[in-house]
Amino acid sequence: MSRASYTYSYLNLEQSFVLEHGGLIEKPIIAFNTYGKLNENRDNVIFICHALTANSDADDWWHGFFGKGDIFDWDKYFIICANNLGSPYGTSSAKQIDPATNEIYGVDFPFYTIRDTARLHLELLKHFNVEKIALLIGGSCGGNIAQEIAYSLKDQVDNLVLLCCSSRESPWAIAIHEAQRLVLQADESLADKNEQAGNKSLKACRATALPYYRTQKSFNIRQKEIDLNVTNNFRASSYVSYQGEKFVKRFNAQCYYTLLNALDTHNIGRNRNSIEEALAQINSNTVVIGFESDMLIPVNEQQFLAKHMPNADYFEIKSIYGHDAFLIEYEHIRKAIRSKINLVL
């Protein structure tokens, strides 16, 4: 399947962006990709929220859903994916210059929340003068952001798809994030004001997290030793090390540190009386998808979402790939989405 033609752009906001906890981002920037064209009624919008370490080029990491007649049909829809706040791929982040010091922010980047990321995405929608979203979709961290957008826009989101996400970050997930932060903090260079800061620990940090994104079964199948007599240089060890090295080449340790902090803040019910009351106000036609082998965000979290959203149906998919199944199980995900959502222009 060919790649979709796209436009990669930056939106420079004129006003400073005030964060939920009172911090300020001067000269905020939003990096984003668009595919297709906005129609005259401005109602053919699909908005994709990406996961923690992805980027705004959704056709790169969710390519299996792009194409004529598919979920992301660029001939019919105007598809937007914005780079998340704090991510190293163009939107304001730890890599940005602090106007007060003329150095990069680094780990001193202002504290922000998942809700702040959603609010920044809403600024992009305002830029396009979009008042109605045909489909809002996000997986993992992107699902958390999508919830916040759906809550803010209420009836302006026709259809919503949430994959392997929760109504609030669980103690289990926060503990996994803290383990990663402790690894990063063990590297004294993390606080340095340069883009190589923390790189020595970033590889180990990623290796610490990787098993939680997959499953024992997937490792036992794909990293199984062929040689019965091997005693070192195990395939599983090489795989984890290789993935850590890849991550260092494409990401930024200081950005990752702040993103983990932001992820812990996710709570759709904060300052809204309760989680249940907040979810009850999301009226979109909704598909919630869980993966039975997900260790990071178990299916009971998705079942809770579907139970408390008035127009939501829950679908569970069997997979050996755990949390990462939302990036792999295209056929099953497509079937779940189309069982309830039929985009018609």
Residue frames as qw, qx, qy, qz and C-alpha x, y, z in Angstrom:
[[0.000, 0.888, 0.460, 0.000, 0.00, 0.00, 0.00],
 [0.410, 0.497, -0.031, 0.764, 1.37, 3.41, -0.93],
 [0.279, -0.341, -0.453, 0.775, 1.96, 6.13, 1.60],
 [0.097, 0.878, 0.469, -0.015, -0.58, 8.93, 1.85],
 [0.346, 0.488, -0.010, 0.801, 0.51, 12.34, 0.66],
 [0.447, -0.732, -0.443, 0.262, 0.67, 14.66, 3.63],
 [0.162, 0.789, -0.113, 0.582, 1.57, 18.12, 4.81],
 [0.652, -0.375, -0.420, 0.508, 3.84, 18.57, 7.83],
 [0.056, 0.757, 0.093, 0.644, 3.43, 22.02, 9.37],
 [0.360, -0.195, -0.554, 0.725, 4.01, 24.15, 12.44],
 [0.188, -0.827, -0.370, -0.379, 1.50, 26.40, 14.15],
 [0.372, 0.061, -0.404, 0.834, 3.11, 29.20, 16.16],
 [0.247, -0.782, -0.571, -0.009, 0.63, 30.55, 18.69],
 [0.160, 0.682, -0.066, 0.711, 0.76, 34.27, 19.32],
 [0.523, -0.690, 0.149, -0.477, -0.38, 34.06, 22.94],
 [0.018, 0.394, -0.861, 0.320, 1.53, 32.35, 25.73],
 [0.697, -0.211, -0.615, -0.303, 0.01, 29.04, 26.74],
 [0.372, -0.495, 0.506, -0.600, -1.04, 28.91, 30.39],
 [0.438, 0.068, -0.896, -0.007, -0.75, 25.41, 31.84],
 [0.626, -0.523, -0.517, -0.260, -3.16, 23.71, 34.20],
 [0.693, -0.492, -0.338, 0.404, -0.82, 24.06, 37.18],
 [0.150, -0.948, -0.079, 0.271, 0.02, 27.71, 36.48],
 [0.537, -0.304, 0.433, 0.658, 3.17, 27.39, 34.40],
 [0.410, 0.809, 0.024, -0.421, 3.62, 29.24, 31.14],
 [0.694, 0.080, 0.496, 0.516, 4.98, 28.29, 27.74],
 [0.110, 0.737, -0.125, -0.655, 6.17, 31.33, 25.84],
 [0.378, 0.530, -0.528, -0.546, 5.83, 31.18, 22.05],
 [0.692, -0.020, 0.704, -0.158, 4.16, 27.75, 21.97],
 [0.309, 0.397, -0.670, -0.547, 4.58, 25.63, 18.84],
 [0.800, 0.108, 0.516, -0.286, 2.39, 22.81, 17.55],
 [0.077, 0.357, -0.795, -0.484, 3.81, 20.43, 14.95],
 [0.683, 0.250, 0.543, -0.420, 1.22, 18.48, 12.99],
 [0.122, -0.057, 0.827, 0.546, 0.50, 16.37, 9.93],
 [0.601, 0.386, 0.282, -0.640, -2.57, 16.59, 7.72],
 [0.220, 0.013, 0.886, 0.408, -3.80, 14.19, 5.04],
 [0.135, 0.611, 0.751, 0.208, -6.55, 14.93, 2.54],
 [0.042, 0.306, 0.122, 0.943, -8.55, 18.15, 2.23],
 [0.110, 0.348, 0.620, -0.695, -10.98, 19.97, 4.50],
 [0.138, 0.532, 0.724, 0.417, -14.41, 20.22, 2.86],
 [0.048, -0.503, -0.143, -0.851, -16.52, 23.36, 2.63],
 [0.631, -0.627, -0.266, -0.371, -18.66, 22.39, 5.62],
 [0.072, 0.581, -0.663, 0.468, -15.52, 21.63, 7.66],
 [0.770, -0.276, 0.330, -0.470, -17.17, 18.46, 8.96],
 [0.932, 0.251, -0.258, -0.029, -15.02, 15.74, 7.37],
 [0.030, 0.734, -0.595, 0.326, -12.35, 15.81, 10.08],
 [0.920, -0.223, -0.303, 0.106, -10.68, 12.76, 11.59],
 [0.095, -0.831, 0.434, -0.335, -8.44, 13.66, 14.52],
 [0.890, -0.008, -0.417, 0.184, -5.81, 11.13, 15.61],
 [0.389, -0.831, 0.340, -0.208, -4.15, 11.34, 19.03],
 [0.702, 0.391, -0.579, 0.138, -0.81, 9.56, 19.07],
 [0.853, -0.427, -0.265, 0.138, 0.74, 7.45, 21.83],
 [0.528, -0.793, 0.052, 0.300, 3.51, 8.43, 24.24],
 [0.430, -0.515, 0.469, 0.573, 6.58, 8.10, 22.01],
 [0.554, 0.493, 0.579, 0.338, 4.99, 8.29, 18.54],
 [0.151, -0.258, 0.158, 0.941, 4.80, 11.35, 16.32],
 [0.446, 0.491, 0.213, -0.718, 2.33, 13.25, 14.16],
 [0.395, 0.345, -0.668, -0.528, 2.97, 11.11, 11.06],
 [0.723, -0.052, 0.528, -0.442, 0.21, 8.62, 11.78],
 [0.855, 0.441, -0.152, -0.228, 0.60, 7.01, 8.36],
 [0.291, 0.577, -0.741, 0.181, 4.03, 5.89, 9.54],
 [0.086, -0.205, 0.880, -0.420, 2.99, 4.03, 12.70],
 [0.547, 0.298, 0.641, -0.449, -0.70, 3.27, 11.85],
 [0.154, 0.336, -0.608, -0.703, -0.18, 2.70, 8.13],
 [0.040, 0.160, 0.978, 0.126, -2.52, -0.31, 8.11],
 [0.168, 0.648, 0.645, -0.368, -5.58, 1.94, 8.51],
 [0.124, 0.632, -0.168, -0.746, -4.70, 4.41, 5.72],
 [0.170, -0.010, 0.820, 0.547, -6.07, 3.98, 2.21],
 [0.434, -0.038, -0.325, -0.840, -9.07, 4.41, -0.04],
 [0.736, -0.262, -0.480, -0.400, -12.10, 2.84, 1.60],
 [0.591, -0.107, -0.667, 0.442, -10.25, 2.26, 4.86],
 [0.369, -0.719, -0.464, 0.363, -10.69, 3.93, 8.28],
 [0.184, -0.707, 0.094, 0.676, -8.40, 6.80, 7.31],
 [0.568, 0.519, 0.522, 0.368, -9.51, 7.46, 3.74],
 [0.269, -0.438, 0.047, 0.857, -7.62, 10.59, 2.67],
 [0.052, 0.266, 0.604, 0.750, -9.85, 11.01, -0.39],
 [0.323, -0.672, -0.590, -0.311, -12.90, 11.61, 1.81],
 [0.548, -0.779, -0.267, 0.148, -11.56, 12.97, 5.06],
 [0.195, 0.797, -0.334, 0.463, -9.28, 15.67, 6.37],
 [0.872, -0.321, -0.313, 0.197, -7.09, 13.75, 8.76],
 [0.000, -0.838, 0.333, -0.433, -5.14, 15.62, 11.45],
 [0.850, -0.331, -0.301, 0.279, -2.54, 14.27, 13.84],
 [0.029, -0.915, 0.230, -0.331, -0.82, 16.75, 16.14],
 [0.592, 0.215, -0.614, 0.476, 2.47, 16.07, 17.87],
 [0.580, -0.681, -0.443, 0.056, 1.92, 15.91, 21.63],
 [0.167, -0.909, 0.229, -0.305, 3.04, 18.60, 24.02],
 [0.582, -0.642, 0.497, -0.030, 6.46, 17.66, 25.42],
 [0.917, 0.180, 0.313, 0.172, 7.34, 15.30, 22.57],
 [0.413, -0.521, 0.368, 0.651, 10.68, 15.82, 20.76],
 [0.460, 0.297, 0.680, 0.488, 9.13, 15.84, 17.27],
 [0.184, 0.427, 0.346, 0.815, 8.40, 19.53, 16.86],
 [0.379, -0.798, -0.337, -0.327, 5.81, 20.69, 19.42],
 [0.142, -0.773, 0.386, -0.483, 6.99, 22.71, 22.42],
 [0.934, -0.206, -0.277, 0.090, 9.09, 20.49, 24.66],
 [0.675, -0.638, 0.129, 0.347, 12.23, 20.22, 26.77],
 [0.664, 0.153, 0.327, 0.654, 14.17, 20.85, 23.54],
 [0.149, 0.879, 0.284, 0.352, 12.72, 24.36, 23.22],
 [0.386, 0.273, -0.287, 0.833, 14.81, 27.41, 24.15],
 [0.330, -0.721, -0.517, 0.324, 13.85, 28.98, 27.47],
 [0.247, 0.808, 0.114, 0.523, 13.63, 32.74, 26.74],
 [0.481, -0.870, 0.066, -0.084, 14.66, 33.48, 30.33],
 [0.678, -0.538, 0.417, 0.278, 18.01, 31.68, 30.04],
 [0.454, 0.705, -0.419, -0.348, 18.67, 31.36, 26.29],
 [0.045, -0.295, 0.954, 0.035, 19.32, 27.65, 26.86],
 [0.523, -0.205, -0.723, -0.402, 17.08, 24.66, 26.25],
 [0.643, -0.520, 0.094, -0.554, 14.59, 23.97, 29.00],
 [0.304, 0.236, -0.901, 0.201, 15.74, 20.40, 29.56],
 [0.359, -0.374, -0.842, 0.151, 14.13, 18.84, 32.62],
 [0.041, -0.334, -0.373, 0.864, 13.15, 22.36, 33.73],
 [0.176, -0.266, -0.588, -0.743, 10.45, 22.47, 31.06],
 [0.429, -0.196, 0.281, -0.836, 7.24, 23.74, 32.72],
 [0.231, 0.085, 0.945, -0.215, 5.16, 20.99, 34.34],
 [0.504, 0.108, -0.316, -0.796, 2.24, 20.02, 32.11],
 [0.564, 0.047, 0.741, -0.363, -0.58, 17.48, 32.18],
 [0.275, 0.256, 0.856, 0.354, -2.43, 15.26, 29.74],
 [0.159, 0.814, 0.522, -0.199, -5.23, 17.82, 29.91],
 [0.065, -0.761, 0.222, 0.606, -2.79, 20.52, 28.80],
 [0.239, -0.138, 0.790, 0.548, -1.89, 18.41, 25.76],
 [0.214, 0.574, 0.783, 0.110, -5.57, 18.09, 24.87],
 [0.038, 0.877, 0.239, -0.414, -6.05, 21.84, 25.27],
 [0.147, -0.559, 0.484, 0.656, -3.14, 22.49, 22.93],
 [0.240, 0.190, 0.861, 0.407, -4.70, 20.16, 20.35],
 [0.153, 0.772, 0.596, -0.163, -7.91, 22.18, 20.66],
 [0.049, -0.755, 0.144, 0.638, -5.92, 25.28, 19.68],
 [0.171, -0.178, 0.762, 0.599, -5.04, 23.52, 16.43],
 [0.166, 0.530, 0.822, 0.128, -8.71, 22.77, 15.76],
 [0.040, 0.848, 0.272, -0.454, -9.50, 26.44, 16.33],
 [0.164, -0.506, 0.475, 0.701, -6.80, 27.32, 13.80],
 [0.063, 0.098, 0.845, 0.522, -8.65, 25.26, 11.17],
 [0.450, 0.002, 0.062, -0.891, -12.00, 26.66, 12.33],
 [0.454, -0.091, -0.861, -0.210, -13.23, 23.12, 12.93],
 [0.471, -0.281, 0.346, -0.761, -16.31, 22.80, 15.11],
 [0.919, -0.004, 0.158, -0.360, -17.28, 19.19, 14.34],
 [0.064, -0.483, 0.864, 0.127, -15.15, 16.03, 14.36],
 [0.805, 0.104, -0.385, -0.440, -16.38, 13.01, 12.39],
 [0.933, -0.160, -0.298, 0.124, -14.01, 10.66, 14.21],
 [0.156, -0.802, 0.493, -0.299, -11.71, 11.18, 17.19],
 [0.975, -0.033, -0.219, 0.025, -9.39, 8.25, 17.85],
 [0.042, 0.756, -0.586, 0.290, -6.45, 7.45, 20.12],
 [0.907, -0.114, -0.402, 0.056, -4.62, 4.49, 21.57],
 [0.673, -0.170, -0.394, 0.603, -2.80, 4.21, 24.90],
 [0.228, -0.392, -0.206, 0.867, -1.72, 7.73, 25.93],
 [0.095, -0.077, -0.447, -0.886, -3.52, 8.98, 22.81],
 [0.364, -0.505, -0.746, -0.237, -6.73, 7.50, 24.16],
 [0.353, -0.545, -0.471, 0.597, -6.31, 9.50, 27.35],
 [0.082, -0.233, 0.144, 0.958, -5.87, 12.69, 25.34],
 [0.205, -0.268, -0.682, -0.649, -8.88, 11.82, 23.16],
 [0.321, -0.586, -0.724, 0.172, -11.05, 11.49, 26.27],
 [0.218, -0.513, -0.228, 0.798, -10.13, 15.02, 27.33],
 [0.053, 0.069, -0.430, -0.898, -10.87, 16.42, 23.87],
 [0.279, -0.400, -0.792, -0.367, -14.21, 14.58, 23.74],
 [0.293, -0.602, -0.599, 0.440, -15.14, 15.90, 27.18],
 [0.130, -0.409, -0.009, 0.903, -14.31, 19.48, 26.14],
 [0.161, 0.068, -0.525, -0.833, -16.14, 19.35, 22.81],
 [0.510, 0.199, 0.611, -0.571, -19.15, 17.35, 24.04],
 [0.699, 0.479, 0.493, -0.197, -21.63, 16.91, 21.14],
 [0.341, 0.811, -0.323, -0.349, -19.12, 18.19, 18.58],
 [0.047, -0.398, 0.902, 0.160, -17.46, 14.74, 18.36],
 [0.782, 0.086, -0.245, -0.566, -19.68, 12.41, 16.35],
 [0.969, -0.014, -0.247, 0.007, -17.63, 9.22, 16.80],
 [0.235, -0.774, 0.552, -0.204, -14.94, 8.25, 19.30],
 [0.933, 0.076, -0.347, 0.064, -12.58, 5.27, 19.38],
 [0.322, -0.766, 0.501, -0.242, -10.50, 4.54, 22.48],
 [0.889, 0.168, -0.421, 0.062, -7.94, 1.74, 22.51],
 [0.780, -0.138, -0.424, 0.440, -6.09, 0.28, 25.53],
 [0.093, 0.432, -0.248, 0.862, -6.48, 3.36, 27.73],
 [0.347, -0.426, -0.752, 0.364, -8.01, 4.19, 31.11],
 [0.151, -0.889, -0.347, -0.259, -10.10, 6.84, 32.83],
 [0.251, -0.912, 0.308, -0.105, -7.14, 7.65, 35.08],
 [0.490, 0.510, -0.684, 0.178, -3.57, 6.45, 35.36],
 [0.873, -0.401, -0.254, -0.110, -3.46, 3.48, 37.72],
 [0.500, -0.761, 0.414, 0.002, -1.00, 2.99, 40.61],
 [0.874, 0.010, 0.417, 0.249, 0.35, 0.02, 38.65],
 [0.599, 0.673, 0.165, 0.400, 1.16, 2.14, 35.60],
 [0.101, -0.952, 0.190, -0.219, 2.56, 4.98, 37.71],
 [0.732, -0.531, 0.407, 0.126, 4.88, 2.52, 39.45],
 [0.809, 0.269, 0.345, 0.392, 6.17, 1.36, 36.05],
 [0.307, 0.872, 0.035, 0.378, 6.75, 4.98, 35.05],
 [0.411, -0.866, 0.272, -0.086, 8.56, 5.68, 38.32],
 [0.856, -0.204, 0.370, 0.298, 10.89, 2.74, 37.70],
 [0.634, 0.558, 0.229, 0.484, 11.78, 4.32, 34.36],
 [0.024, -0.951, 0.065, -0.303, 12.30, 7.74, 35.94],
 [0.680, -0.660, 0.302, 0.103, 14.63, 6.24, 38.54],
 [0.819, 0.122, 0.328, 0.455, 16.71, 4.75, 35.73],
 [0.372, 0.783, 0.140, 0.478, 16.86, 8.13, 33.98],
 [0.310, -0.921, 0.118, -0.202, 17.76, 9.95, 37.20],
 [0.858, -0.359, 0.210, 0.302, 20.68, 7.58, 37.77],
 [0.626, 0.385, 0.195, 0.650, 22.38, 9.37, 34.86],
 [0.300, -0.612, -0.210, 0.701, 23.82, 12.61, 36.28],
 [0.169, -0.053, 0.416, 0.892, 23.82, 14.16, 32.82],
 [0.063, 0.616, 0.772, 0.143, 20.00, 14.18, 32.71],
 [0.109, -0.871, -0.310, 0.365, 19.93, 17.76, 34.02],
 [0.392, -0.256, 0.344, 0.814, 22.50, 19.05, 31.50],
 [0.381, 0.717, 0.166, -0.560, 21.39, 21.69, 29.02],
 [0.178, 0.441, -0.683, -0.554, 22.04, 19.78, 25.81],
 [0.812, 0.136, -0.164, -0.543, 20.17, 17.25, 23.69],
 [0.616, 0.238, -0.746, 0.087, 22.52, 14.38, 24.59],
 [0.281, -0.372, 0.595, -0.655, 21.63, 14.70, 28.27],
 [0.716, -0.081, 0.500, -0.480, 20.44, 11.43, 29.78],
 [0.717, 0.406, -0.444, -0.352, 21.26, 9.33, 26.73],
 [0.190, 0.349, -0.898, 0.188, 23.32, 6.85, 28.73],
 [0.284, 0.071, 0.812, -0.506, 20.31, 5.90, 30.83],
 [0.607, 0.290, -0.052, -0.738, 17.66, 6.19, 28.12],
 [0.530, 0.231, -0.775, -0.255, 18.56, 2.82, 26.63],
 [0.166, -0.036, -0.911, 0.376, 18.20, 1.10, 30.00],
 [0.363, 0.203, 0.375, -0.829, 15.01, 3.04, 30.68],
 [0.651, 0.252, -0.345, -0.628, 13.41, 1.74, 27.50],
 [0.455, 0.147, -0.878, -0.003, 14.60, -1.79, 28.22],
 [0.100, 0.049, 0.758, -0.643, 12.95, -1.59, 31.65],
 [0.518, 0.279, 0.224, -0.777, 9.59, -0.74, 30.10],
 [0.391, 0.280, -0.677, -0.557, 9.60, -2.96, 27.05],
 [0.120, -0.089, -0.988, 0.038, 8.37, -6.23, 28.63],
 [0.227, 0.412, 0.609, -0.638, 5.25, -4.44, 29.93],
 [0.427, 0.460, -0.200, -0.752, 4.31, -3.46, 26.38],
 [0.546, 0.201, -0.741, -0.336, 4.41, -7.07, 25.18],
 [0.861, -0.327, 0.096, -0.379, 3.71, -10.41, 26.89],
 [0.525, -0.438, 0.729, 0.033, 5.49, -13.44, 28.21],
 [0.793, 0.319, 0.519, -0.003, 3.95, -15.48, 25.40],
 [0.540, 0.841, -0.044, -0.001, 5.18, -13.16, 22.66],
 [0.092, -0.788, 0.608, -0.010, 8.73, -13.19, 24.08],
 [0.652, -0.221, 0.724, -0.040, 8.68, -16.96, 24.50],
 [0.775, 0.500, 0.386, 0.019, 7.62, -17.41, 20.87],
 [0.490, 0.861, -0.042, 0.128, 9.64, -14.75, 19.10],
 [0.024, 0.817, -0.538, 0.206, 12.81, -14.69, 21.22],
 [0.938, -0.248, 0.231, -0.081, 13.07, -18.41, 21.91],
 [0.179, -0.653, 0.690, 0.256, 16.55, -19.87, 21.67],
 [0.841, 0.366, -0.296, -0.267, 17.12, -22.22, 18.75],
 [0.490, 0.402, -0.717, 0.290, 20.37, -23.55, 20.20],
 [0.782, -0.502, -0.346, -0.126, 19.57, -25.80, 23.17],
 [0.788, -0.214, -0.248, 0.521, 23.07, -25.30, 24.63],
 [0.209, 0.683, -0.031, 0.699, 23.30, -21.51, 24.62],
 [0.565, -0.499, -0.474, 0.455, 24.50, -19.94, 27.90],
 [0.171, -0.574, -0.083, 0.796, 24.94, -16.26, 26.95],
 [0.084, 0.203, -0.431, -0.875, 24.06, -13.70, 24.26],
 [0.290, 0.419, 0.842, -0.176, 20.42, -14.72, 24.52],
 [0.129, 0.453, 0.578, 0.666, 18.02, -13.60, 21.80],
 [0.267, -0.840, -0.471, -0.032, 15.76, -11.91, 24.36],
 [0.470, -0.633, -0.012, 0.615, 18.71, -9.94, 25.73],
 [0.344, -0.004, 0.452, 0.823, 19.79, -8.86, 22.25],
 [0.006, 0.646, 0.626, 0.438, 16.24, -7.85, 21.35],
 [0.330, -0.863, -0.331, 0.189, 15.77, -5.65, 24.40],
 [0.471, -0.484, 0.179, 0.716, 19.21, -4.09, 23.92],
 [0.286, 0.228, 0.569, 0.737, 18.53, -3.41, 20.25],
 [0.096, -0.784, -0.553, -0.266, 15.18, -1.77, 20.97],
 [0.420, -0.784, -0.153, 0.431, 16.85, 0.43, 23.59],
 [0.425, -0.239, 0.358, 0.796, 19.50, 1.55, 21.09],
 [0.140, 0.502, 0.618, 0.588, 16.82, 2.36, 18.50],
 [0.241, -0.859, -0.450, 0.031, 14.96, 4.44, 21.05],
 [0.449, -0.608, 0.045, 0.653, 18.05, 6.49, 21.93],
 [0.337, 0.037, 0.503, 0.795, 18.56, 7.31, 18.24],
 [0.035, -0.526, -0.600, -0.602, 15.00, 8.56, 17.73],
 [0.403, -0.804, -0.420, -0.121, 14.00, 10.09, 21.05],
 [0.139, 0.617, -0.328, 0.702, 15.16, 12.50, 23.76],
 [0.461, -0.196, -0.766, 0.402, 15.71, 11.56, 27.41],
 [0.012, 0.129, 0.370, -0.920, 14.56, 14.88, 28.85],
 [0.515, -0.044, -0.309, -0.799, 11.40, 14.84, 26.77],
 [0.616, -0.156, -0.763, -0.119, 10.72, 11.28, 27.85],
 [0.268, -0.142, -0.673, 0.674, 11.15, 12.25, 31.49],
 [0.253, 0.119, 0.183, -0.943, 8.59, 15.05, 31.24],
 [0.578, -0.034, -0.540, -0.610, 6.21, 12.88, 29.20],
 [0.489, -0.179, -0.834, 0.183, 6.23, 10.21, 31.92],
 [0.044, -0.184, -0.507, 0.841, 5.41, 12.91, 34.48],
 [0.419, 0.086, -0.153, -0.891, 2.52, 14.13, 32.34],
 [0.543, -0.078, -0.769, -0.330, 1.18, 10.63, 31.78],
 [0.279, -0.197, -0.810, 0.477, 0.82, 10.12, 35.53],
 [0.167, 0.151, 0.265, -0.938, -1.54, 13.13, 35.70],
 [0.357, -0.151, -0.643, -0.661, -4.24, 11.56, 33.56],
 [0.031, 0.335, 0.827, -0.451, -7.55, 11.59, 35.43],
 [0.056, -0.432, -0.566, -0.700, -10.70, 12.44, 33.47],
 [0.406, -0.719, -0.559, -0.070, -12.52, 13.13, 36.76],
 [0.456, -0.212, -0.280, 0.818, -10.10, 15.68, 38.23],
 [0.060, 0.253, 0.157, -0.953, -12.02, 18.79, 39.32],
 [0.432, -0.062, -0.519, -0.735, -15.17, 17.35, 37.71],
 [0.727, -0.311, 0.200, -0.579, -16.84, 15.81, 40.79],
 [0.754, -0.207, 0.622, -0.037, -16.06, 12.22, 39.82],
 [0.129, -0.250, 0.806, 0.521, -14.71, 10.04, 37.05],
 [0.246, 0.422, 0.872, 0.045, -18.16, 8.56, 36.48],
 [0.202, 0.821, 0.330, -0.420, -19.79, 11.99, 36.10],
 [0.001, 0.648, -0.445, -0.618, -17.10, 13.12, 33.66],
 [0.164, -0.046, 0.904, 0.393, -17.44, 10.03, 31.49],
 [0.265, 0.577, 0.751, -0.180, -21.23, 10.37, 31.50],
 [0.194, 0.810, 0.066, -0.550, -20.85, 13.70, 29.69],
 [0.038, -0.393, 0.716, 0.576, -19.05, 12.14, 26.71],
 [0.684, 0.354, 0.412, -0.488, -22.01, 11.46, 24.43],
 [0.322, 0.530, -0.615, -0.487, -20.15, 10.48, 21.27],
 [0.967, 0.134, -0.076, -0.204, -20.94, 7.23, 19.49],
 [0.154, -0.749, 0.637, -0.094, -18.05, 5.30, 21.03],
 [0.940, 0.101, -0.324, 0.033, -16.06, 2.13, 20.52],
 [0.369, -0.747, 0.530, -0.157, -13.79, 1.09, 23.39],
 [0.878, 0.288, -0.382, -0.004, -11.24, -1.60, 22.55],
 [0.510, -0.671, 0.526, -0.113, -9.22, -3.68, 25.00],
 [0.641, 0.411, -0.647, -0.049, -6.68, -6.44, 24.43],
 [0.874, -0.429, -0.145, -0.177, -7.00, -9.45, 26.72],
 [0.863, -0.046, -0.199, 0.462, -3.21, -9.85, 27.12],
 [0.167, 0.761, -0.125, 0.614, -2.49, -6.19, 27.96],
 [0.650, -0.328, -0.493, 0.476, -0.44, -6.11, 31.17],
 [0.245, 0.102, -0.132, 0.955, 0.16, -2.35, 31.20],
 [0.412, 0.013, 0.143, -0.900, -3.48, -1.25, 31.02],
 [0.148, 0.120, 0.981, -0.031, -5.60, -4.37, 31.69],
 [0.128, -0.369, -0.691, -0.609, -9.01, -4.80, 30.07],
 [0.245, -0.652, -0.660, 0.282, -10.92, -3.94, 33.24],
 [0.145, -0.439, -0.029, 0.886, -9.82, -0.33, 32.62],
 [0.144, -0.008, -0.559, -0.817, -11.49, -0.30, 29.19],
 [0.266, -0.464, -0.837, -0.119, -14.56, -2.09, 30.53],
 [0.197, -0.576, -0.458, 0.648, -14.94, 0.69, 33.11],
 [0.016, 0.249, -0.254, -0.934, -14.81, 3.33, 30.36],
 [0.242, -0.187, -0.741, -0.598, -17.50, 1.62, 28.30],
 [0.265, -0.496, -0.800, 0.208, -19.71, 1.06, 31.34],
 [0.163, -0.651, -0.371, 0.642, -19.82, 4.75, 32.25],
 [0.046, 0.251, -0.357, -0.899, -20.01, 6.35, 28.79],
 [0.585, 0.311, 0.433, -0.612, -23.64, 6.52, 27.66],
 [0.773, 0.545, -0.044, -0.321, -23.14, 5.53, 24.00],
 [0.057, 0.641, -0.761, -0.082, -20.13, 3.20, 24.24],
 [0.985, 0.030, -0.071, -0.154, -19.69, -0.43, 23.26],
 [0.388, -0.667, 0.633, 0.068, -16.79, -2.53, 24.48],
 [0.894, 0.375, -0.232, -0.078, -14.82, -4.89, 22.25],
 [0.564, -0.624, 0.535, 0.081, -12.12, -7.24, 23.44],
 [0.716, 0.579, -0.375, -0.104, -9.46, -8.62, 21.12],
 [0.894, -0.336, 0.242, 0.171, -7.31, -11.67, 21.76],
 [0.525, 0.776, -0.300, 0.177, -3.66, -11.14, 20.90],
 [0.860, -0.208, -0.193, 0.423, -0.24, -12.34, 22.00],
 [0.461, 0.465, -0.050, 0.754, 1.12, -8.80, 21.65],
 [0.369, -0.478, -0.493, 0.627, -0.19, -7.24, 24.85],
 [0.012, 0.769, 0.209, -0.604, -0.37, -3.45, 25.01],
 [0.065, -0.436, 0.510, 0.739, 1.37, -3.02, 21.65],
 [0.358, 0.349, 0.850, 0.169, -1.46, -4.92, 19.95],
 [0.268, 0.824, 0.333, -0.373, -3.14, -1.60, 19.12],
 [0.097, 0.739, -0.441, -0.500, -0.28, -1.02, 16.66],
 [0.115, -0.271, 0.918, 0.266, -0.43, -4.52, 15.19],
 [0.279, 0.307, 0.906, -0.083, -3.90, -6.09, 15.14],
 [0.169, 0.168, -0.260, -0.936, -5.30, -4.06, 12.23],
 [0.337, -0.194, -0.783, -0.485, -7.88, -6.55, 11.01],
 [0.339, -0.479, -0.775, 0.237, -9.51, -7.08, 14.40],
 [0.105, -0.413, -0.260, 0.867, -9.45, -3.38, 15.26],
 [0.194, 0.052, -0.448, -0.871, -10.98, -2.44, 11.93],
 [0.360, -0.336, -0.829, -0.265, -13.75, -4.99, 12.45],
 [0.272, -0.502, -0.634, 0.522, -14.52, -3.63, 15.94],
 [0.003, 0.316, 0.005, -0.949, -14.65, -0.03, 14.73],
 [0.285, 0.002, -0.563, -0.776, -16.90, -0.82, 11.76],
 [0.231, -0.369, -0.900, 0.035, -19.29, -2.86, 13.85],
 [0.143, -0.714, -0.529, 0.436, -20.55, 0.40, 15.40],
 [0.030, -0.713, 0.087, 0.695, -19.11, 3.31, 13.40],
 [0.569, 0.450, 0.560, 0.399, -20.00, 3.97, 9.77],
 [0.136, -0.523, 0.060, 0.839, -18.54, 7.24, 8.58],
 [0.386, 0.594, 0.628, 0.322, -20.83, 8.73, 5.93],
 [0.137, -0.312, 0.035, 0.939, -20.36, 12.14, 4.36]]
